Amino acid sequence: MKATDRKAKRWELSHRSLGFQSLFEQMRNKLLQLSEAAYVAIIVGTGTLANEVMLGQL
């Protein structure tokens, strides 16, 4: 296995794992704190998707 493959493997994190769930919750709480919003949604996608989501909130 190449060094780059080993490095990437260290960061593998299943979305079903407790570690992922904990990290996700920390991120969500930080976004709530920074935005002072009642709710936040974390989405995966492109910059275009991010723009569409923001425009949908206007």
N, C-alpha and C positions, 0 to 999 in steps of 0.2 A: 504494500500500500504506500502511495506517495505521501510526502509530508503534508501537501495541501489537502489531500483526502482525509488524513488524520485530523488536521485542524478543523475542517468542516464537520467531521463526525462529532467533535467535542461539543458543537453547538446544536446538534440535532435534538429537538425537543418535541415530543408528540403532543398534539393538542389535547390528548386525553390524560396526560400525566399530571400529577399533583404539582410538579414544578412549573409547568406551563400555566395551570390554573392560578397558581399563586402569583406568578409574574404578570399575568393578564389582569388580575385584580389590583395589583399594585399600580399598574399603568392606568387602569380605569380610575382609581382613586386619585392619582396625581392629576389626570386630566380634569376631573371634577373640581379639584382644589384650584388648579390654575385658571379654569374657565369660570369658576363660581356659578356653574350651571346646575340645574336639578338633575339632568340626564346627559350622558354622552354615549355616542355610538362609535365603535371602532370597526372600521371597514377595511377590507383589503382590496386594492385595485390601483388604477393608474391615477395620474394627476387629473385626467379628464373626469374620472369618476368623482374625485374630490371636489372639483369645480361644480359638477352637476348636483352633488349633495348639498353643497353650500347654497347654490342658487335655489334649490328646492325649499330652503328654509326661509326665503325672503317673502 
